[in-house]
Amino acid sequence: MGGGDVAERAREHRTTRVAAEVTARLVVSVKELFDLTGRVALVTGGSRGLGLQMAEALGEMGAKVALTARKADELDQAAAHLKSALGITAVPLVCDMSNTAAIAPAVEQAIAALGPIDILVNNAGTTWGAATLEHPLEAWHKVINLNLTAMFVTCQEVGRRSMVPRRRGKVINIASILGVVGGGDPGRPATIAYNTSKGGVVNFTRSLAAEWAQYNINVNAIAPGFF
């Protein structure tokens, strides 16, 4: 091997080492930036999809997580996954969020199990595909009730039991791009109740953020697109 080859390999080795060191520092800095050690999060609709993914992310940053969902088997599987695969403290809470009377007991159970709630992710939701003239009124009420009314009640219960008295908290509401643009794509099913409910989530978030700013509570919404 010539001198040039030795020098080239040495440069490659240094580059690899430096890249590894930079990556390690970035990982540490991200964990420090988003450190949630000792925090408690409540994720509604947390047994699968976006809810479970957000529970994973919160737990990986150190938070203890309470999950709600309607189906006990899916909920238990999600909690077991968080505990065994990721080492996250996770408490499953069977709760049909569309039954608003069940929300307060679920919040109380989460607090009893993990402590006051620092982070609330309002993710539970549903949809219904139908053109406006064919849309059943019962289905309209079902979508609005779960996507918007249940969110309102959950914020009330978490706010009065944890966030407002302690003067701190983070609320993340899951909206939708359809709550911003209103749909209208002829290539997709009509979902007017869903679109309307998510538009309500957007303005609910704005209103609550302004109202609860005095308590040092941050309220934000995420509006996912199609996936």
C-alpha positions in Angstrom: 0.0 0.0 0.0 1.4 3.3 -1.0 1.7 6.4 1.1 -1.2 8.0 -0.7 -3.5 5.1 0.1 -2.5 5.3 3.8 -3.2 9.0 3.9 -6.6 8.5 2.2 -7.6 5.8 4.6 -6.5 7.9 7.6 -8.7 10.8 6.3 -11.7 8.5 5.8 -11.2 7.2 9.4 -11.1 10.7 10.8 -14.1 11.7 8.8 -16.1 8.7 10.0 -15.0 9.3 13.6 -16.0 13.0 13.5 -19.3 12.1 11.9 -20.0 9.6 14.7 -19.1 12.2 17.3 -21.3 14.8 15.7 -24.2 12.4 15.5 -23.8 11.4 19.2 -23.8 15.1 20.2 -27.0 15.7 18.2 -28.7 12.8 19.8 -27.8 14.0 23.2 -28.8 17.6 22.4 -32.2 16.4 21.1 -32.9 14.5 24.3 -31.8 17.4 26.4 -34.0 19.8 24.3 -37.1 17.6 24.5 -36.4 16.0 27.9 -39.7 15.0 29.5 -38.4 13.1 32.5 -40.9 13.2 35.3 -43.7 14.5 33.2 -47.1 12.8 32.7 -48.9 12.7 29.4 -52.4 11.7 28.6 -53.0 10.6 25.0 -56.6 10.0 23.9 -57.1 7.5 21.1 -53.7 6.1 22.0 -53.9 2.5 21.1 -52.8 2.7 17.5 -51.9 5.0 14.6 -50.9 8.6 15.4 -51.9 8.3 19.0 -49.6 5.3 19.7 -46.8 7.0 17.7 -47.1 10.1 19.8 -47.2 8.1 23.0 -44.0 6.4 21.9 -42.3 9.7 21.2 -43.4 11.2 24.5 -42.3 8.1 26.4 -38.9 7.9 24.7 -38.3 11.4 25.9 -39.0 10.3 29.5 -42.7 11.0 30.1 -45.0 8.5 31.8 -48.0 8.0 29.5 -51.7 7.2 30.1 -53.6 6.0 27.0 -57.3 5.9 26.4 -59.2 3.9 23.8 -62.5 2.0 23.4 -61.2 -1.5 22.8 -59.5 -3.1 25.8 -57.5 -5.6 23.7 -55.9 -3.0 21.5 -55.3 -0.8 24.4 -53.6 -3.6 26.4 -51.4 -4.5 23.4 -50.4 -0.9 23.0 -49.5 -0.5 26.6 -47.6 -3.8 26.6 -45.6 -2.6 23.5 -44.7 0.6 25.2 -43.5 -1.2 28.3 -41.7 -4.2 26.9 -40.3 -2.8 23.7 -39.4 0.7 24.8 -39.3 0.6 28.6 -42.0 3.3 28.9 -44.3 3.6 31.9 -47.8 3.2 30.3 -51.2 3.0 31.9 -54.1 1.8 29.7 -57.5 3.4 30.4 -60.6 1.9 28.6 -62.8 4.9 27.8 -65.3 5.7 25.1 -64.6 9.4 24.7 -67.9 9.8 22.9 -69.5 9.2 26.2 -68.6 12.5 27.8 -69.7 11.3 31.2 -66.8 8.8 31.1 -64.1 11.4 30.6 -63.8 12.8 34.1 -63.4 9.3 35.7 -60.7 8.5 33.1 -58.8 11.6 33.9 -59.1 10.9 37.6 -57.7 7.4 37.0 -54.8 8.7 35.0 -53.9 11.2 37.8 -54.3 8.5 40.5 -51.9 6.2 38.6 -49.3 8.6 37.4 -49.7 12.0 39.0 -50.9 15.4 37.7 -51.1 15.6 33.9 -48.5 17.9 32.3 -49.2 17.1 28.6 -52.6 16.4 27.0 -52.8 15.0 23.4 -56.4 15.1 22.1 -56.2 12.5 19.4 -59.4 10.5 19.6 -61.6 11.0 16.6 -63.8 9.4 13.9 -65.1 10.2 10.5 -68.1 9.4 8.2 -68.1 9.4 4.5 -71.3 10.7 2.8 -72.4 13.5 0.6 -74.2 16.3 2.4 -77.7 15.4 1.1 -77.2 11.8 2.1 -75.5 12.4 5.4 -77.4 10.9 8.4 -78.1 13.4 11.2 -77.1 10.7 13.7 -73.7 10.3 12.0 -73.2 14.1 12.0 -73.8 14.2 15.8 -71.5 11.2 16.3 -68.6 12.9 14.5 -69.0 16.3 16.1 -69.4 14.8 19.5 -66.2 12.7 19.5 -64.0 15.0 17.4 -65.0 18.3 19.1 -67.2 18.0 22.2 -65.1 15.2 23.7 -62.0 17.4 23.2 -63.7 20.3 24.9 -64.7 18.2 27.9 -61.3 16.6 28.2 -59.6 20.0 28.3 -62.1 21.0 31.0 -61.3 18.0 33.1 -57.6 18.1 32.7 -57.5 21.8 33.1 -59.4 22.0 36.3 -57.7 18.9 37.9 -54.1 19.5 36.8 -53.1 22.3 34.6 -54.9 25.5 35.7 -54.2 25.0 39.5 -50.5 24.2 38.8 -50.2 27.1 36.3 -48.5 25.0 33.6 -49.3 22.5 30.9 -49.1 21.6 27.2 -52.2 20.7 25.1 -51.9 19.3 21.6 -55.1 19.0 19.6 -55.1 16.8 16.5 -57.0 18.7 13.8 -56.7 18.0 10.0 -55.8 19.8 6.8 -59.5 19.3 5.9 -60.3 21.6 8.8 -58.3 24.3 7.1 -59.1 23.9 3.4 -62.6 22.3 3.8 -62.1 19.4 1.4 -63.9 19.5 -1.9 -61.5 17.2 -3.7 -63.7 15.3 -6.2 -61.3 12.3 -6.0 -62.0 11.8 -2.3 -65.2 10.8 -0.4 -67.2 13.6 1.0 -66.7 14.0 4.7 -68.5 17.2 5.6 -69.0 16.4 9.3 -65.3 15.5 9.8 -64.2 18.6 7.9 -66.5 20.8 10.0 -65.4 19.2 13.3 -61.7 19.7 12.5 -62.3 23.3 11.5 -63.9 23.6 15.0 -60.8 22.1 16.5 -58.6 24.8 14.8 -60.7 27.6 16.2 -61.2 25.9 19.6 -57.4 25.7 19.8 -57.0 29.4 19.0 -59.6 30.4 21.6 -58.2 28.1 24.3 -54.6 29.2 23.7 -55.6 32.9 24.2 -57.7 32.1 27.3 -55.2 29.8 29.0 -52.1 31.8 28.2 -52.5 33.6 31.6 -52.0 30.2 33.3 -48.7 29.5 31.3 -50.5 26.7 29.4 -49.6 26.3 25.8 -52.3 25.1 23.5 -51.5 24.1 19.9 -53.0 22.0 17.1 -51.5 19.7 14.5 -53.2 19.5 11.1 -52.0 16.3 9.4 -52.5 15.8 5.7 -53.4 12.6 3.9 -51.3 9.5 4.8 
